Amino acid sequence: MSDQTTKKIDKYQFNLNQRIGSGSYANVYKGEDRETGKAVAIKMIDRKKISQEDYLMNGLLQEIQIMKKLDSNYIVKLIDVLETKNNYYIVQEFCDQGDFRNYLKQKGYLPEQEAKQVLVDILNGFLELLKHGIIHRDLKPENILIQTKNPQTGERIFKLADFGFSRTVDNFRRELLTSLVGTPLYMSPQILMFKKYTSKSDIWSIGLIMYEMLYGKTPWNAISQYQLVEMINKQPINWKSENIISEEAINFMYKCLQLEEEKRIQWDEIYAHPLFGDHFVHFLEKNKNLEDKALYLINNLRQKIHSTNTDLMQLFKYFDLTNDSKLTIKEFEQLMKQIDKDLNREEIEYIFNKFDSDGDNKIDFTEFQKWLEHNNIRLSINNSQQNRRKMIDQQLDQEVKQLIQKQQQQPPNLVYTHSQFSPLAANQPHIDITSNSKFYQNHATQDKQIINNGNNGNQIKQQPQQQNIKVSQAKQYDSEPGQNSSDESKQKQDISQSQRKLSPEEKAIFAIGKLKLAIDQYKINNKELFNRYDKSQQDAIQLSEFTRMIKKIDDKLQDEEIAIAFQKFDYDNSGKITFKKFDTTLANIGNSIVIQVKQKQKQTSSQKSLSDVKDNFSQPDSEKKQSHQKSNSGASTDSNKEYQQFSSAPTRTSNN
């Protein structure tokens, strides 16, 4: 190595000419541990560039913290983390055969047996992620690396890598994971459409990768996020193939690629799926043993509490050493050791996760009480949920069998129509693509990332039959049931804008319009209103605080609509709304939106009046009761007096 191209960092060195990967802020080089002579991969990250973006810096720190936790042969190992004045360096194990994307490009597609072995390795990696409550969220062929396992036989191992977009559920609840990250082509519909999602988003990605392995392309060849959402919603998956694909493989992919998370296969069902035979039998037996032991220990704890007449709250407080009304894993471990001092860490973590029903890595008293006071403690999902899952599973199995039968009856290369593939298309809620078009246009920079580098051939062409499906879908939502087709055009013209059903996007914008109208009409000072909901007093409103504010305007808003409204203010995706963003967004709301709000309020007498809204969100929750009492006693002008503080406040400015 020449001195000009060689860099030495601590005990490592690498050549700038041996780059094996690159990105906007980092390059990856093949390097060497000078003490052992062992090859390593060194990710060099530009310190200046990444330090300017909190989101990127947090992503780097997050990746490091996650990789430190993980210990599996199926996950790329973190070896070292170093920093200099100009760069950060992440040293990890070197995978000599590159990434899975290049492997797929060379192969085109994989025989089912080979694809299944790749999937087994991936799922072995996910066992470690699930153990630590980690959602990958950016699973794609580029993030699966290949390492030679046996040079003599050519055997290889596939490893999960790149956790920059992963997130544990340590600091927030699973049902509120609403940030948009990762590579959209492999994202689940819930992430793409800003809906709540869980670790099942990774199951969707697994299904897509399996499909690409067997078919040589992904089901949808979209070039933008906007187009991808439309295609997922309207274009059924084509399961026809000239390759030999078993019923078990189609069954597995079919269950992974269910649009609704509730219908999508669960993790324990994946590891028990017939496609994998006995590959995961050890895991399933171990899981059952842990379940049985956890049931025994919790029942034992409950019996001791009853026999000694122990007060639950006092017991909880005794082990709550931090006095935050929650038990950490360490505090819970001390409690469980009182029951059985021989419990190991894995068993305690398993039981802890059973108590921690909301997944925030802490047990509050309600969760603690629920498990110990119920007469029939069940550590798995309850009977009704189990029966429902069984019914869903049987239904999906039957649908796959019908799919296979129809596949055998029809000529090759036929794309399945909407009616033939109702579980993936017809049963899904309609997405108002038009209403979302402006939003997706604003994310044009993200759209460029979607181009499918792995797909061979041209973009999937729509069959004439599918074009008719789109027309019929639109008619389904634009006309009343039973209306004949000759009257449809006239009927559409008669339906006013206010009468049609609003999409979540429109409802969100409408709610922001109502907020602006109330502020303008009652001369509310933006800064004072912002400070009222900024509980942390750090010039930042979080989603929970924004929810309380916007619900004062419209208490019928759903979580999805609130998340979209929050995104309108949080236009840089930082996860919070500063006053500058709050003020700027309100200033940019067009007059046409405000006019529509006024018209809607006149037409809908059942909705809250603007006066009610004003009284509602201008007051802290603690003052509401007092205000209502005054109103009931006839003091009709009290609310206006209380509101004078806003009208007399200094005029707002947009440069705060």
C-alpha positions in Angstrom: 0.0 0.0 0.0 1.3 3.5 -0.9 1.5 6.1 1.8 -0.8 8.5 -0.1 -3.7 6.1 -0.3 -3.3 4.3 3.0 -5.0 5.4 6.1 -4.2 4.1 9.6 -6.6 4.4 12.4 -5.6 2.9 15.7 -4.7 -0.7 14.9 -6.6 -0.7 11.6 -5.6 0.4 8.1 -7.3 0.6 4.7 -6.6 1.7 1.2 -8.8 4.5 -0.3 -8.7 2.6 -3.6 -10.4 -0.4 -2.0 -13.9 1.0 -1.6 -16.6 -1.6 -1.4 -19.6 0.7 -0.8 -20.6 4.3 -0.7 -23.4 6.7 0.2 -24.1 10.4 0.7 -22.3 10.7 4.0 -20.2 7.6 4.2 -17.9 5.2 2.3 -17.1 1.6 3.2 -13.6 0.2 2.6 -12.0 -3.2 2.9 -9.4 -2.9 5.7 -7.2 -4.9 7.9 -6.6 -5.4 11.6 -2.8 -4.9 11.7 -2.4 -7.0 14.9 -4.2 -10.1 13.6 -4.0 -9.6 9.8 -7.8 -10.3 9.6 -9.9 -8.5 7.0 -12.5 -6.0 8.2 -15.0 -3.6 6.7 -14.5 0.1 7.8 -17.2 2.6 7.3 -15.8 6.1 7.2 -18.4 8.8 7.9 -17.8 12.5 7.2 -18.1 14.1 10.7 -18.8 17.6 9.4 -21.6 16.6 7.1 -23.4 14.3 9.5 -23.1 16.6 12.5 -25.1 19.3 10.6 -28.2 17.0 10.5 -29.6 15.8 13.9 -31.5 13.1 12.1 -28.4 11.6 10.5 -26.4 11.9 13.7 -29.1 10.1 15.7 -29.2 7.5 13.0 -25.5 6.8 13.4 -25.6 6.6 17.2 -28.7 4.4 16.9 -26.9 2.0 14.5 -24.0 1.8 16.9 -26.2 1.2 20.0 -28.2 -1.5 18.2 -25.2 -3.3 16.8 -23.6 -3.4 20.3 -26.7 -5.3 21.5 -26.7 -7.9 18.8 -24.8 -11.2 18.9 -25.7 -13.7 16.2 -23.9 -15.4 13.4 -26.6 -14.2 11.0 -26.0 -10.5 11.8 -22.9 -8.5 10.8 -20.8 -8.0 13.9 -19.7 -4.7 15.2 -15.9 -4.8 16.1 -15.0 -1.3 17.0 -16.0 2.4 16.9 -13.4 5.1 16.5 -13.4 8.8 15.8 -10.9 11.4 14.6 -11.2 15.2 14.1 -12.7 14.7 10.6 -14.4 11.3 10.6 -16.2 8.6 12.5 -15.2 5.0 11.8 -17.4 1.9 12.3 -15.3 -1.3 12.1 -17.3 -4.4 11.4 -16.7 -8.0 10.1 -15.9 -8.2 6.5 -18.3 -10.2 4.2 -16.2 -11.4 1.3 -19.0 -12.0 -1.2 -20.6 -8.6 -1.1 -24.3 -7.8 -0.9 -27.3 -9.8 -1.9 -28.4 -7.3 -4.6 -25.3 -8.1 -6.7 -25.9 -11.8 -6.1 -29.5 -11.5 -7.4 -28.4 -9.5 -10.4 -26.0 -12.3 -11.4 -28.5 -15.1 -10.8 -31.6 -13.4 -12.1 -33.8 -15.6 -9.9 -33.1 -18.5 -7.5 -34.4 -22.0 -7.4 -36.8 -22.5 -4.5 -34.5 -24.6 -2.4 -31.7 -22.0 -2.5 -34.2 -19.1 -1.9 -35.5 -21.0 1.1 -32.0 -21.4 2.5 -31.4 -17.6 2.1 -34.7 -17.0 3.9 -33.7 -19.3 6.8 -30.5 -17.3 7.4 -32.5 -14.1 7.3 -35.1 -15.4 9.8 -32.3 -16.6 12.1 -31.0 -13.1 12.1 -34.5 -11.8 13.0 -34.6 -14.1 16.0 -32.0 -11.9 17.5 -33.8 -8.7 16.5 -37.1 -9.9 18.0 -35.3 -10.9 21.2 -34.3 -7.2 21.7 -37.6 -5.7 20.4 -35.9 -4.2 17.3 -37.7 -3.4 14.1 -35.3 -3.2 11.1 -37.6 -1.1 8.9 -35.1 -1.0 6.0 -34.8 -4.6 5.0 -33.7 -5.0 1.3 -31.2 -7.0 -0.8 -28.6 -4.3 -0.4 -28.7 -4.7 3.4 -28.1 -8.5 3.3 -24.4 -9.3 3.1 -22.8 -12.6 2.1 -19.9 -14.4 3.8 -18.1 -17.6 2.8 -18.9 -20.2 5.4 -16.9 -23.1 4.0 -14.4 -22.4 1.2 -14.1 -26.1 0.3 -17.8 -26.6 -0.3 -18.7 -23.1 -1.3 -21.2 -22.9 1.4 -22.2 -19.3 2.3 -24.1 -17.5 5.0 -26.4 -14.5 4.6 -26.3 -11.8 7.3 -28.5 -8.8 8.2 -26.7 -5.5 8.1 -27.2 -1.7 8.1 -29.3 -0.7 11.1 -29.3 3.0 10.5 -33.0 3.1 10.2 -33.8 0.5 12.8 -35.4 1.5 16.0 -36.0 -0.3 19.3 -39.2 0.2 21.1 -37.4 1.5 24.2 -38.7 5.0 24.3 -42.0 4.9 22.6 -44.9 2.6 22.1 -45.2 0.2 19.1 -48.5 1.5 18.0 -47.1 5.0 17.6 -44.2 4.3 15.2 -45.2 6.7 12.5 -41.9 8.1 11.1 -41.2 7.5 7.4 -37.8 6.0 6.8 -36.0 3.4 4.7 -36.3 2.3 1.1 -39.9 2.8 -0.1 -39.9 -0.1 -2.6 -39.7 -2.7 0.2 -41.7 -0.7 2.7 -45.0 -2.0 4.1 -48.2 -0.2 3.1 -48.6 1.0 6.7 -45.3 2.9 6.5 -46.0 4.2 3.0 -49.4 5.5 4.0 -48.4 7.0 7.3 -50.4 4.5 9.3 -49.4 2.9 12.6 -47.2 -0.1 12.1 -45.4 -2.8 14.1 -42.6 -5.3 13.6 -44.9 -6.9 11.0 -43.6 -4.2 8.6 -40.5 -6.4 8.4 -42.6 -9.4 7.5 -43.9 -7.5 4.4 -40.3 -6.8 3.4 -39.4 -10.5 3.9 -42.3 -11.5 1.6 -41.2 -9.1 -1.1 -37.6 -10.4 -1.0 -38.8 -14.0 -1.2 -41.0 -13.0 -4.2 -38.0 -11.3 -5.9 -35.8 -14.4 -5.3 -38.3 -16.7 -7.0 -39.6 -14.5 -9.7 -36.6 -12.4 -10.6 -38.4 -9.1 -9.9 -40.6 -7.4 -7.3 -44.4 -7.5 -7.8 -44.6 -3.7 -8.4 -42.0 -1.8 -10.5 -42.8 1.7 -9.3 -40.6 4.8 -9.9 -42.1 6.9 -7.2 -43.6 6.6 -3.7 -46.9 8.0 -5.1 -47.0 5.4 -7.9 -46.0 2.6 -5.5 -48.9 3.3 -3.2 -51.3 3.3 -6.2 -49.9 0.0 -7.6 -50.0 -1.8 -4.2 -53.6 -0.8 -3.8 -54.9 -1.5 -7.3 -52.6 -3.9 -9.0 -52.9 -7.6 -7.9 -49.8 -9.6 -7.5 -49.0 -11.9 -10.4 -48.3 -15.4 -9.0 -47.8 -17.1 -12.4 -44.3 -18.3 -13.1 -42.5 -20.5 -15.6 -40.3 -21.6 -12.6 -41.4 -24.4 -10.3 -42.8 -22.8 -7.1 -44.4 -25.0 -4.4 -47.7 -24.4 -2.9 -46.0 -23.9 0.5 -43.8 -21.1 -0.9 -46.8 -19.3 -2.4 -48.7 -19.8 0.8 -45.9 -18.2 2.7 -45.5 -15.2 0.4 -49.3 -14.7 0.2 -49.5 -14.5 4.0 -46.5 -12.1 4.3 -48.0 -9.8 1.7 -51.4 -9.2 3.2 -52.1 -5.5 3.1 -53.7 -5.4 6.6 -51.4 -6.1 9.4 -54.1 -8.0 11.3 -54.3 -10.5 8.4 -50.5 -10.7 7.9 -48.8 -13.8 9.3 -47.4 -13.5 12.8 -43.7 -14.1 13.7 -44.4 -17.3 15.6 -46.4 -18.6 12.7 -43.5 -17.8 10.3 -41.1 -20.0 12.3 -43.7 -22.8 12.4 -44.6 -22.6 8.7 -44.5 -25.8 6.7 -42.1 -24.2 4.2 -39.3 -24.5 6.7 -39.9 -28.0 7.9 -37.8 -28.6 11.0 -35.4 -25.7 10.6 -36.7 -23.8 13.6 -37.9 -26.7 15.8 -35.3 -25.9 18.5 -36.6 -22.3 18.7 -40.2 -23.4 18.9 -39.5 -26.0 21.6 -37.4 -23.4 23.6 -40.2 -20.8 23.2 -42.8 -23.3 24.5 -40.6 -24.2 27.5 -40.2 -20.5 28.3 -43.9 -20.0 28.0 -44.7 -22.8 30.4 -42.1 -21.7 32.9 -43.3 -18.1 32.8 -46.9 -19.2 33.4 -45.8 -21.3 36.4 -43.7 -18.4 37.9 -46.4 -15.8 37.5 -49.1 -18.1 39.0 -46.6 -18.8 41.9 -46.2 -15.1 42.5 -49.9 -14.5 42.4 -50.5 -17.3 45.0 -47.9 -15.9 47.3 -49.5 -12.4 47.1 -52.9 -13.8 48.0 -51.7 -16.1 50.7 -49.8 -13.3 52.5 -52.6 -10.8 51.8 -49.9 -8.5 50.2 -51.0 -5.1 48.9 -50.2 -5.0 45.2 -49.4 -1.3 45.2 -47.0 -1.6 48.2 -45.3 -4.6 46.5 -44.9 -2.5 43.3 -43.5 0.5 45.2 -41.1 -1.7 47.2 -39.3 -2.7 44.0 -39.7 0.6 42.2 -36.3 1.9 43.3 -36.4 4.9 41.0 -39.8 6.1 42.2 -41.1 6.7 38.7 -44.1 4.4 39.0 -42.6 2.0 36.6 -40.4 -1.1 36.9 -37.3 -1.4 34.8 -35.9 -4.8 33.8 -33.4 -4.6 36.6 -36.1 -3.8 39.2 -38.3 -6.5 37.8 -35.4 -9.0 38.0 -35.1 -8.3 41.7 -38.8 -9.1 42.2 -38.6 -12.3 40.2 -35.5 -13.5 42.1 -37.6 -13.4 45.2 -39.7 -16.1 43.6 -36.9 -18.2 42.1 -33.3 -17.2 42.6 -32.1 -19.6 39.9 -33.9 -17.7 37.1 -31.5 -16.8 34.3 -31.5 -13.5 32.3 -33.3 -14.9 29.3 -36.2 -16.3 31.4 -36.6 -13.0 33.2 -36.6 -11.0 30.0 -39.2 -13.4 28.5 -41.5 -12.9 31.6 -40.8 -9.2 31.6 -42.0 -8.9 28.0 -45.3 -10.6 29.0 -46.0 -8.0 31.6 -44.9 -5.1 29.3 -48.0 -5.2 27.1 -47.4 -1.8 25.5 -43.8 -2.5 24.7 -42.1 0.6 26.2 -39.5 -1.6 28.1 -41.0 -0.6 31.4 -43.9 -2.1 33.5 -46.3 0.4 34.9 -48.7 -0.5 37.8 -51.7 -1.1 35.5 -49.7 -3.8 33.5 -48.5 -5.3 36.8 -51.9 -5.4 38.3 -53.5 -6.9 35.1 -51.4 -10.0 35.1 -51.6 -10.6 38.9 -55.2 -10.0 39.6 -56.9 -11.8 36.7 -58.1 -15.3 37.7 -57.1 -16.9 34.5 -53.6 -15.7 33.5 -52.8 -16.3 29.9 -49.4 -15.4 28.5 -50.3 -15.9 24.9 -53.1 -14.0 23.1 -56.5 -14.8 24.7 -58.9 -17.5 23.4 -61.0 -15.2 21.3 -57.9 -13.7 19.6 -56.5 -17.2 19.1 -59.7 -18.4 17.5 -59.8 -15.3 15.2 -56.2 -15.9 14.2 -57.0 -19.5 13.4 -60.0 -18.5 11.3 -57.9 -16.0 9.4 -55.2 -18.5 8.8 -57.6 -21.2 7.6 -59.2 -18.6 5.3 -55.9 -17.6 3.8 -54.9 -21.3 3.3 -58.2 -21.9 1.4 -57.6 -18.8 -0.7 -54.1 -20.0 -1.7 -55.4 -23.4 -2.7 -58.1 -21.8 -4.9 -55.3 -19.6 -6.3 -53.2 -22.6 -7.2 -56.2 -24.3 -8.8 -57.0 -21.3 -11.0 -53.4 -20.9 -11.8 -53.3 -24.4 -13.3 -56.5 -23.8 -15.3 -55.4 -20.5 -16.9 -52.9 -19.9 -19.8 -49.4 -18.8 -18.9 -48.4 -15.2 -18.1 -51.9 -14.2 -17.2 -52.1 -11.4 -14.6 -54.8 -12.2 -12.0 -57.7 -9.9 -12.1 -59.2 -7.9 -9.2 -62.1 -10.4 -8.7 -59.7 -13.4 -8.7 -57.5 -11.8 -6.1 -60.0 -10.2 -3.7 -58.0 -10.8 -0.5 -55.2 -8.5 -1.7 -57.2 -5.9 -3.5 -60.9 -5.9 -3.3 -61.1 -6.2 0.5 -58.7 -3.3 1.0 -59.9 0.3 1.9 -59.9 2.7 -1.1 -57.0 5.1 -1.1 -57.7 8.6 -2.3 -54.6 9.0 -4.5 -55.7 12.4 -5.8 -55.9 14.0 -2.4 -52.4 12.7 -1.6 -50.8 13.9 -4.8 -49.6 17.2 -3.4 -48.1 15.5 -0.5 -46.1 13.1 -2.6 -45.0 15.9 -4.9 -43.5 17.6 -1.9 -41.4 14.4 -1.4 -40.0 14.3 -4.9 -36.5 13.9 -3.5 -37.6 10.7 -1.7 -39.3 9.4 -4.9 -35.9 9.2 -6.7 -34.8 6.5 -4.2 -37.5 4.1 -5.2 -36.2 3.0 -8.6 -35.9 -0.8 -8.5 -32.3 -1.6 -9.3 -33.0 -5.3 -8.8 -35.9 -5.7 -11.3 -35.0 -7.1 -14.7 -37.0 -6.1 -17.8 -39.4 -3.2 -18.4 -42.1 -2.0 -16.1 -45.0 -4.3 -15.7 -47.7 -3.4 -18.2 -51.3 -3.2 -17.2 -53.7 -5.5 -18.9 -56.9 -4.0 -20.4 -58.9 -5.9 -17.9 -57.0 -4.2 -15.0 -57.7 -0.8 -16.5 -61.4 -1.6 -16.3 -60.9 -2.5 -12.7 -59.6 1.0 -11.9 -62.6 2.5 -13.6 -65.0 0.3 -11.7 -63.2 1.0 -8.4 -63.6 4.8 -8.9 -67.3 4.4 -9.7 -67.8 2.3 -6.6 -66.9 5.2 -4.4 -68.3 8.0 -6.5 -71.8 6.7 -6.9 -74.5 5.4 -4.6 -75.3 1.6 -4.4 -77.9 0.6 -7.0 -77.4 3.6 -9.2 -77.3 2.7 -12.9 -74.3 3.5 -15.0 -76.2 5.9 -17.4 -76.9 8.3 -14.5 -73.4 8.2 -13.0 -71.9 11.1 -14.9 -74.9 13.4 -14.1 -74.9 12.2 -10.4 -71.2 13.1 -10.0 -71.9 16.6 -11.1 -74.7 16.9 -8.6 -72.6 15.8 -5.6 -71.1 18.8 -4.0 -67.6 18.9 -2.6 -69.0 19.1 1.0 -71.1 15.9 0.5 -68.4 13.5 -0.6 -66.4 11.5 1.9 -63.1 13.2 2.8 -59.9 11.3 2.7 -57.6 11.3 5.8 -55.3 13.8 4.0 -58.2 16.2 3.4 -59.5 15.8 6.9 -56.1 16.7 8.2 -55.8 19.9 6.1 -59.4 20.8 7.0 -58.6 20.6 10.7 -55.5 22.8 10.2 -57.8 25.2 8.3 -60.2 25.3 11.3 -57.3 26.0 13.6 -56.2 28.9 11.4 -59.7 30.3 11.2 -60.1 30.2 15.0 -56.8 31.9 15.5 -57.6 34.6 12.9 -61.1 35.2 14.0 -60.4 35.5 17.7 -57.0 37.3 17.3 -55.1 34.5 19.1 -51.3 35.1 19.5 -49.5 32.2 17.8 -46.7 32.2 20.3 -48.9 32.1 23.4 -51.0 29.3 21.9 -47.8 27.4 21.1 -46.4 27.8 24.6 -49.7 26.6 26.1 -49.1 23.2 24.6 -45.3 23.2 24.7 -45.1 21.3 28.1 -41.4 20.7 27.9 -40.7 24.5 27.4 -38.0 23.6 24.8 -39.7 25.3 21.8 -41.0 21.9 20.6 -44.4 20.4 20.5 -44.4 16.6 20.4 -47.0 14.4 18.7 -48.9 13.8 22.0 -49.1 17.6 22.7 -50.1 18.3 19.1 -52.8 15.7 19.4 -54.3 17.5 22.4 -54.3 20.8 20.6 -55.9 19.5 17.3 -58.5 17.4 19.2 -59.7 20.7 20.7 -60.5 21.7 17.2 -62.0 18.4 16.0 -62.4 15.6 18.6 -63.5 13.1 15.9 -60.1 13.1 14.2 -58.5 9.6 13.9 -54.9 8.8 14.7 -54.0 8.6 11.0 -55.4 12.0 10.3 -53.7 13.5 13.3 -50.4 12.0 12.1 -50.8 13.5 8.7 -51.6 16.9 10.2 -48.6 16.7 12.4 -46.5 15.9 9.3 -47.7 19.1 7.6 -46.2 21.1 10.4 -43.2 18.9 10.9 -42.0 19.3 7.3 -38.4 18.4 8.0 -39.3 15.1 9.6 -37.5 15.9 12.9 -40.3 14.3 15.0 -41.2 17.6 16.6 -42.8 21.0 15.8 -40.8 24.1 16.6 -42.5 27.5 16.8 -41.0 28.5 13.5 -42.5 25.5 11.8 -45.8 26.1 13.6 -46.0 29.7 12.6 -44.8 29.2 9.0 -47.3 26.3 8.3 -50.2 28.4 9.6 -49.1 31.4 7.5 -49.0 29.1 4.4 -52.5 27.7 4.7 -54.3 29.2 1.8 -57.5 31.4 2.0 -59.3 28.8 -0.1 -59.0 26.3 2.7 -60.3 28.7 5.3 -63.3 29.6 3.0 -64.1 25.8 2.7 -64.0 25.5 6.5 -66.5 28.4 6.8 -68.8 26.8 4.2 -68.6 23.4 5.9 -69.5 24.9 9.3 -72.5 26.6 7.8 -73.7 23.4 6.1 -73.1 21.1 9.1 -75.1 22.3 12.1 -74.3 19.2 14.1 -70.6 20.1 14.2 -69.1 22.3 17.0 -69.4 26.0 16.4 -66.3 28.0 16.1 -67.2 29.7 19.3 -67.2 26.3 21.1 -63.8 25.5 19.5 -62.4 28.8 20.8 -63.5 28.1 24.3 -62.3 24.6 24.2 -58.7 24.9 23.0 -57.9 28.3 24.4 -58.1 27.0 28.0 -55.9 24.6 29.8 -57.7 21.3 30.8 -57.6 22.3 34.4 -59.7 25.4 33.7 -62.4 23.7 31.7 -64.6 22.7 34.6 -64.6 26.2 36.1 -65.4 27.8 32.7 -68.4 25.5 32.2 -69.7 26.3 35.6 -69.6 30.0 34.8 -71.3 29.4 31.5 -74.1 27.5 33.1 -74.7 30.3 35.6 -75.4 32.7 32.8 -72.1 34.4 32.6 -72.0 34.3 28.8 -69.3 36.8 28.3 -66.8 35.2 30.6 -65.1 33.2 27.9 -64.5 36.4 25.8 -63.0 38.1 28.8 -60.6 35.2 29.3 -59.7 35.5 25.7 -58.6 39.1 25.8 -55.1 38.1 26.8 -54.7 36.9 23.2 -56.1 39.9 21.4 -54.0 42.3 23.5 -50.8 40.3 23.0 -48.1 41.6 20.6 -48.5 40.8 16.9 -46.9 37.5 15.9 -43.8 37.4 13.7 -42.6 34.5 11.5 -38.9 34.9 12.4 -39.1 33.5 16.0 
